[in-house]
């Protein structure tokens, strides 16, 4: 398994992060009753952008992509997500 993360702080309010994870497993099919393949490979990528509006409010925008496959050369896209989140604190 390999995991690479890069973070870049543009300003005190704005940062970006990129993550790439690669997984590669090899199996002996004789040891498993479920009929699994000899190998399995997958990648997970994520990009995240964060902006702090004020000390109590943060906006996140991101993208994730997941690919899996029996062979390392042919990874099929399983999932793709675009997301947004706003985090804030209530004060009374």
C-alpha positions in Angstrom: 0.0 0.0 0.0 1.3 3.5 -0.9 -0.1 6.7 0.4 1.0 10.2 -0.8 -0.5 13.4 0.5 0.4 16.9 -0.5 -0.8 20.0 1.3 -0.4 23.6 0.1 -1.2 26.6 2.4 -1.9 29.5 0.0 -2.9 32.0 2.7 -3.9 31.8 6.3 -7.4 31.2 5.1 -7.0 29.0 2.0 -5.4 25.6 1.6 -5.5 22.7 -0.8 -4.7 19.0 -0.2 -4.3 16.1 -2.6 -4.3 12.4 -1.6 -3.4 9.4 -3.6 -3.6 5.9 -2.1 -2.7 2.7 -4.1 -3.4 -0.8 -2.8 -2.2 -4.0 -4.4 -3.0 -7.5 -2.9 -1.9 -10.9 -4.1 -3.8 -14.0 -3.0 -3.4 -17.8 -3.3 -6.9 -18.8 -4.6 -6.5 -22.3 -3.1 -6.7 -20.9 0.4 -10.0 -19.2 -0.1 -13.4 -20.8 -0.6 -15.0 -17.6 -2.1 -13.3 -18.0 -5.5 -11.3 -14.8 -5.4 -8.9 -13.8 -8.0 -5.1 -14.0 -7.7 -4.6 -10.3 -7.3 -6.6 -7.1 -6.6 -5.5 -3.5 -7.1 -7.2 -0.2 -6.3 -6.6 3.5 -6.2 -8.2 6.2 -4.2 -7.7 9.9 -5.0 -9.0 13.0 -3.3 -8.6 16.7 -3.8 -9.8 19.1 -1.1 -10.0 22.9 -1.0 -10.7 24.7 2.2 -11.5 28.4 2.8 -11.9 29.9 6.2 -14.5 32.7 5.9 -14.1 33.8 9.5 -12.7 32.2 12.7 -15.9 30.1 13.1 -16.9 29.3 9.5 -15.1 27.1 7.0 -16.1 26.0 3.5 -14.8 22.8 2.0 -15.0 21.7 -1.7 -13.7 18.3 -2.7 -13.5 15.5 -5.2 -12.9 11.8 -4.7 -12.3 9.0 -7.2 -12.1 5.3 -6.5 -10.8 2.7 -9.0 -10.6 -1.1 -8.6 -9.5 -4.0 -10.7 -8.3 -7.5 -10.9 -5.2 -6.5 -12.9 -3.0 -3.5 -12.0 -3.1 -2.3 -15.6 -6.9 -2.2 -15.9 -8.5 -0.3 -13.1 -12.2 0.4 -13.5 -13.8 3.5 -12.0 -16.1 2.4 -9.1 -17.1 5.7 -7.6 -16.7 9.5 -8.3 -17.9 12.1 -5.8 -18.0 15.9 -5.8 -18.8 17.3 -2.4 -19.2 20.6 -0.5 -19.4 21.2 3.2 -19.9 24.3 5.4 -18.7 24.1 9.0 -19.8 26.8 11.4 -20.1 27.4 15.2 -23.3 28.6 16.9 -22.9 31.2 19.5 -25.4 32.2 22.1 
